[in-house]
Amino acid sequence: MAFYGILKNTVLYPEGRAAPGQAGWICDHLLALRRDLAAQIENDRRPNSLILGSWNIRHFDGGRPRLRESFHYIAEIIDHFDICAVQEVKDIESVAQLVKLLGPNWDFFINDSSGKGRGNHERMAFLYNRNKVSFRNLIGELVFPHDALPGGEQVGRTPFFASFQAGWFKFTLCSAHIVYEEVAGRPLRRDEIRAVAELLADRAKEDDEVHIFLGDMNIDTTDDEEFQILEEAGYIVPLFGATNLGGDKHYDQITFTGPQRKARLLRHGAFDWRSSVFRPDQQEAFETTAIAIREGRDRGQPYADWAGYYPDWCTHEMSDHLPVWIEIEVDYSDEYLEKIAEAQPVD
């Protein structure tokens, strides 16, 4: 369960509930967020299942530093998953700050920076609840054969993988942030997706284990070639709908390949936080805060069109992507016992 005790610190969180940053304001919005998360994810959850999430959190946290309250809201969402892959990590300390809010039962891994250029100095992270998921001591970055991509290149942002177990379910996660720009002579979006998908499918077959390919794949629509590559490679590809805030791009995916008897998809969805926090009707409430941030950073003047800029400003507090999640069955005890019973001689 996410950690809330710090909200009693009146130095960090002034008393009151009428304005952003105040303890009561944050608590009220956490309660709203918890109600929405319960309705969409928690209330219909089966016992002994796994909730696996993926979220591209915009420039986390390498652009304008986020407000303290934003960290609480992000933590609350991730706390409703058992494990979450995060893309677009820019600052390791910000992930540590987030995990501290999640509580002592949470842990995390972060990969190396992908460097400048196509890598955009990004990292990826896995955050997981040790009470629900155990790490199986296998972690690394995908390295491709020389001929896997045009020009013998590697993927722009190196995919990050790690192996875990929840109940009976053993699985390997591979998180990716696929290149967006289409540059002639360089590996394109479809090249990167195909290379990752084929490599993971081969490994899943060799290991007889489910491999989950997830993250920001920058797929525009389900009619795109990139989406078809996943289906043609034999992946289970749930339909999450649009995951950008504009509601027209299917950027984020959680797909999996491997023995189907070991991966039983129960539910899936995308969580829209905008009805709970940083709502459109709160534009005026955040204006003073936004101006203070701007003046502290570049001595800028008040926003000429705050109403027009507010939606984009919110994406720097939360994200310009919605988190996606799946629920997978992880308890096969009944089936296992039935097989033993069926094998016994009849008296």
Secondary structure, DSSP 8 states (H G I E B T S, - for coil): ----GGGG-TTTS-S-SSSTTSHHHHHHHHHHHHHHHIIIIITT--TTEEEEEEEEEEEETTSS---HHHHHHHHHHHHTSSEEEEEEE--HHHHHHHHHHH-TTEEEEE-----SGGGTT-EEEEEEETTT-EEEEEEEE----TTSSGGG---SS--EEEEEEETTEEEEEEEEE---S--TTS--HHHHHHHHHHHHHHHHHHHTSEEEEEEE-----TTSHHHHHHHHTT-B-------BTTS----EEEEEES-GGG--EEEEEE--GGGTSS-GGGHHHHHHHHHHHHHHHH-----TTHHHHHHHHHHHHS-SB--EEEEEE---HHHHHHHHHHTS---
